[in-house]
Amino acid sequence: MNLFGKKSYYSLDGNERSKKNDRRRAKSEPSIPDGMWIKCNTCKAIIYKKEVTEYKLCPNCHAHFRMSPAERIGITLDEDSFQEFDANMVAKNPMDYPDYEEVIRKAQKKSGIKEGVVTGRGKIRGFDTVIAIMDSHYMMGSMGSVVGEKVTRAVEYATEHRLPIIIFTTSGGARMQEGIISLMQMAKVSEALGRHDEAGLLYVTVLTDPTTGGVSASFAMLGDIILSEPKALIGFAGQRVIKGTIHQDLPEGFQRAEFQLEHGFVDRIVHREKLRDELGRILRLHCPQGREEA
């Protein structure tokens, strides 16, 4: 050991390493900026972010990554046709839940939107429709009072203007911070959809990953036509809760879209790249404008 020379450092195994060598080694190692790579939760591959197209698909296994409402609008609606409803509606704290305002602020910053659903009117392949898109980036798409109110207003607008409505669902369930007021939204949205149905108008749901809890127990499953993205998680309670309740082994993949299709809960599974065309065909078949053209 040199007591008078250059200052040195020792690891636990006795190997001498100087601070200068550490700095030199750090400079020689490649620097990888944050956000350039993502991991696919399905195939576990590490993916260069620029390889992911606007459809947000894994280039290896074609798994469907979660999308924001803005991204969904971009690949679904005709260009520049979207007109948003109730953009500035925000949640209060009806149950005086501790720090709920801060939770809301963080969710807004993370997602870039004011609440967990974006609603509005637009065109798909030239056909007018009302659309609602839930966002899993905002408190896991939880359904609170504002989510229920915005979806209800969108349905009522569609009924008043005799338009179809398409709802893209994604949710972890009712928002616990709003208690019973959150649960009330299940009935409120369902009642509005009942009046829309009585008017003889079309309602299409597109189930995306995940669609669970109170949303799956209400308006997600009320569509005249129920579509789903591949491998989307669809169910009410989680697998561990169900297994702990019934004390039985569960079928493999029983909450995935493919299982739901096989058992009649879903009408069709549609790959994201084909979804716009599929919705355009449905609107053409079921809307007066489309029937006149046909």
TISELUM-229349 format. One record per residue (C-alpha): x, y, z; residue in three letters. Coordinates in pm, whole numbers. Example, Ala and Ser with C-alpha at 12.3 -4.5 7.8 and 13.67 -1.06 7.14 Angstrom:
BEGIN
        X        Y        Z   code
     1230     -450      780    Ala
     1367     -106      714    Ser
***
This chain:
BEGIN
        X        Y        Z   code
        0        0        0    Met
      137      344      -97    Asn
       76      587      189    Leu
      222      892       14    Phe
      140      847     -352    Gly
     -182      860     -544    Lys
     -490      795     -335    Lys
     -621      444     -392    Ser
     -934      250     -304    Tyr
     -980     -115     -213    Tyr
    -1273     -349     -268    Ser
    -1365     -611      -11    Leu
    -1172     -881     -198    Asp
     -851     -682     -176    Gly
     -830     -574     -541    Asn
     -699     -220     -576    Glu
     -903       17     -790    Arg
     -818      382     -832    Ser
    -1084      646     -874    Lys
     -916      751    -1198    Lys
     -951      401    -1342    Asn
    -1317      395    -1244    Asp
    -1375      721    -1429    Arg
    -1189      592    -1734    Arg
    -1394      272    -1735    Arg
    -1719      466    -1703    Ala
    -1626      679    -2003    Lys
    -1546      375    -2214    Ser
    -1884      211    -2147    Glu
    -2161      295    -2395    Pro
    -2415      548    -2275    Ser
    -2777      446    -2338    Ile
    -3032      727    -2295    Pro
    -3342      647    -2095    Asp
    -3658      561    -2288    Gly
    -3492      408    -2594    Met
    -3580       49    -2506    Trp
    -3899     -115    -2386    Ile
    -3976     -467    -2272    Lys
    -4262     -677    -2408    Cys
    -4448     -835    -2118    Asn
    -4568    -1118    -2343    Thr
    -4251    -1249    -2510    Cys
    -4010    -1069    -2267    Lys
    -3804     -933    -2557    Ala
    -3616     -603    -2520    Ile
    -3729     -383    -2810    Ile
    -3573      -74    -2962    Tyr
    -3849      184    -2925    Lys
    -3818      311    -3283    Lys
    -3914      -36    -3406    Glu
    -4261        7    -3256    Val
    -4499      157    -3512    Thr
    -4799      383    -3455    Glu
    -5006       72    -3381    Tyr
    -4798       -2    -3071    Lys
    -4731     -369    -3151    Leu
    -4442     -589    -3042    Cys
    -4233     -656    -3357    Pro
    -4151    -1007    -3228    Asn
    -4481    -1154    -3104    Cys
    -4730     -885    -3220    His
    -4856     -830    -2865    Ala
    -5074     -520    -2838    His
    -4916     -261    -2610    Phe
    -5143      -22    -2421    Arg
    -5228      302    -2600    Met
    -5321      654    -2499    Ser
    -5648      808    -2624    Pro
    -5453     1038    -2857    Ala
    -5274      740    -3013    Glu
    -5602      553    -3043    Arg
    -5772      847    -3213    Ile
    -5483      872    -3457    Gly
    -5518      516    -3584    Ile
    -5898      490    -3566    Thr
    -6064      815    -3674    Leu
    -6042      996    -4004    Asp
    -5781     1270    -4000    Glu
    -5885     1597    -3833    Asp
    -6240     1473    -3772    Ser
    -6234     1447    -3392    Phe
    -6422     1702    -3182    Gln
    -6371     1648    -2808    Glu
    -6649     1675    -2546    Phe
    -6608     1796    -2186    Asp
    -6230     1827    -2210    Ala
    -6194     2029    -1889    Asn
    -6415     1823    -1660    Met
    -6215     1717    -1352    Val
    -6287     1512    -1041    Ala
    -6361     1654     -697    Lys
    -6306     1469     -369    Asn
    -6660     1368     -270    Pro
    -6551     1127        3    Met
    -6275     1350      147    Asp
    -6024     1078       69    Tyr
    -5677     1167      206    Pro
    -5442     1319      -54    Asp
    -5684     1242     -339    Tyr
    -5613     1580     -501    Glu
    -5243     1493     -519    Glu
    -5325     1152     -668    Val
    -5529     1327     -936    Ile
    -5248     1572    -1014    Arg
    -4998     1289    -1056    Lys
    -5238     1097    -1281    Ala
    -5293     1405    -1497    Gln
    -4919     1462    -1531    Lys
    -4853     1097    -1621    Lys
    -5132     1064    -1877    Ser
    -5150     1416    -2018    Gly
    -5531     1429    -1984    Ile
    -5765     1572    -1721    Lys
    -5954     1248    -1648    Glu
    -5954      876    -1727    Gly
    -6164      891    -2046    Val
    -6168     1104    -2360    Val
    -6502     1147    -2538    Thr
    -6605     1319    -2858    Gly
    -6743     1294    -3208    Arg
    -6560     1197    -3525    Gly
    -6568      999    -3847    Lys
    -6452      647    -3929    Ile
    -6423      583    -4301    Arg
    -6654      879    -4352    Gly
    -6925      766    -4110    Phe
    -7019      989    -3818    Asp
    -6990      833    -3474    Thr
    -6952      925    -3109    Val
    -6649      773    -2940    Ile
    -6525      725    -2584    Ala
    -6172      603    -2509    Ile
    -6065      502    -2159    Met
    -5699      543    -2064    Asp
    -5508      282    -1861    Ser
    -5233      539    -1795    His
    -5474      740    -1578    Tyr
    -5514      554    -1248    Met
    -5536      227    -1441    Met
    -5852      345    -1616    Gly
    -6045      342    -1290    Ser
    -6407      453    -1317    Met
    -6486      754    -1102    Gly
    -6765     1010    -1109    Ser
    -6615     1209    -1397    Val
    -6551      901    -1610    Val
    -6913      795    -1562    Gly
    -7044     1146    -1629    Glu
    -6839     1193    -1946    Lys
    -6940      854    -2088    Val
    -7306      918    -1998    Thr
    -7301     1256    -2169    Arg
    -7143     1102    -2479    Ala
    -7415      835    -2493    Val
    -7688     1096    -2446    Glu
    -7537     1309    -2723    Tyr
    -7536     1004    -2953    Ala
    -7900      936    -2870    Thr
    -8006     1296    -2926    Glu
    -7827     1318    -3261    His
    -7916      960    -3362    Arg
    -7556      850    -3392    Leu
    -7380      523    -3310    Pro
    -7139      517    -3018    Ile
    -6814      321    -2987    Ile
    -6650      279    -2646    Ile
    -6293      155    -2606    Phe
    -6278        7    -2258    Thr
    -5980      -43    -2033    Thr
    -6013      -39    -1657    Ser
    -5904     -185    -1330    Gly
    -6254     -125    -1193    Gly
    -6436      135     -985    Ala
    -6226      409     -823    Arg
    -6201      330     -453    Met
    -6127      692     -359    Gln
    -6483      785     -458    Glu
    -6659      494     -289    Gly
    -7029      442     -363    Ile
    -7033      742     -598    Ile
    -6796      551     -826    Ser
    -7015      240     -815    Leu
    -7320      449     -907    Met
    -7164      516    -1248    Gln
    -7228      155    -1350    Met
    -7604      207    -1333    Ala
    -7594      560    -1473    Lys
    -7404      468    -1789    Val
    -7609      150    -1835    Ser
    -7936      345    -1812    Glu
    -7818      592    -2075    Ala
    -7722      302    -2302    Leu
    -8067      151    -2247    Gly
    -8229      468    -2384    Arg
    -7982      465    -2675    His
    -8085      107    -2749    Asp
    -8457      190    -2729    Glu
    -8396      454    -2995    Ala
    -8274      176    -3225    Gly
    -7915      300    -3239    Leu
    -7588      109    -3259    Leu
    -7349       58    -2967    Tyr
    -7011     -111    -3025    Val
    -6762     -191    -2751    Thr
    -6394     -260    -2811    Val
    -6240     -438    -2514    Leu
    -5872     -366    -2461    Thr
    -5624     -486    -2200    Asp
    -5736     -490    -1925    Pro
    -6116     -460    -1898    Thr
    -6211     -564    -1546    Thr
    -6416     -474    -1239    Gly
    -6722     -252    -1255    Gly
    -6663     -157    -1619    Val
    -6674     -520    -1733    Ser
    -6980     -572    -1510    Ala
    -7170     -289    -1678    Ser
    -7128     -100    -2004    Phe
    -6834     -301    -2145    Ala
    -7059     -603    -2195    Met
    -7372     -419    -2316    Leu
    -7260     -359    -2673    Gly
    -7473     -471    -2965    Asp
    -7141     -585    -3109    Ile
    -6850     -664    -2876    Ile
    -6503     -663    -3027    Leu
    -6175     -727    -2850    Ser
    -5807     -688    -2915    Glu
    -5602    -1010    -2905    Pro
    -5509    -1150    -2564    Lys
    -5685     -870    -2376    Ala
    -5752     -948    -2010    Leu
    -6131     -949    -1962    Ile
    -6304    -1036    -1638    Gly
    -6448     -909    -1312    Phe
    -6229    -1021    -1023    Ala
    -5866    -1132    -1045    Gly
    -5762    -1495    -1078    Gln
    -5630    -1520     -722    Arg
    -5954    -1382     -579    Val
    -6166    -1624     -781    Ile
    -5949    -1923     -699    Lys
    -5949    -1833     -331    Gly
    -6328    -1805     -335    Thr
    -6427    -2122     -523    Ile
    -6120    -2328     -419    His
    -6084    -2478     -766    Gln
    -5818    -2470    -1035    Asp
    -5902    -2235    -1321    Leu
    -5871    -2310    -1695    Pro
    -5559    -2183    -1864    Glu
    -5612    -1831    -2002    Gly
    -5976    -1824    -1891    Phe
    -5981    -1444    -1866    Gln
    -5821    -1376    -2202    Arg
    -6009    -1257    -2511    Ala
    -5967    -1588    -2692    Glu
    -6136    -1779    -2408    Phe
    -6417    -1521    -2396    Gln
    -6469    -1555    -2772    Leu
    -6492    -1933    -2745    Glu
    -6756    -1902    -2472    His
    -6968    -1637    -2641    Gly
    -6882    -1324    -2442    Phe
    -6701    -1162    -2737    Val
    -6823    -1147    -3097    Asp
    -6488    -1108    -3269    Arg
    -6120    -1055    -3193    Ile
    -5972     -793    -3424    Val
    -5606     -714    -3474    His
    -5536     -345    -3411    Arg
    -5410     -283    -3765    Glu
    -5745     -402    -3902    Lys
    -5972     -240    -3645    Leu
    -6044       81    -3831    Arg
    -6159     -109    -4139    Asp
    -6368     -343    -3924    Glu
    -6542      -54    -3750    Leu
    -6598      115    -4087    Gly
    -6773     -198    -4219    Arg
    -6990     -223    -3908    Ile
    -7095      141    -3937    Leu
    -7172      100    -4306    Arg
    -7395     -200    -4238    Leu
    -7584      -55    -3943    His
    -7609      320    -3999    Cys
    -7870      486    -4224    Pro
    -7602      664    -4424    Gln
    -7427      334    -4495    Gly
    -7748      149    -4585    Arg
    -7840      424    -4833    Glu
    -7499      393    -4998    Glu
    -7526       15    -5011    Ala
***
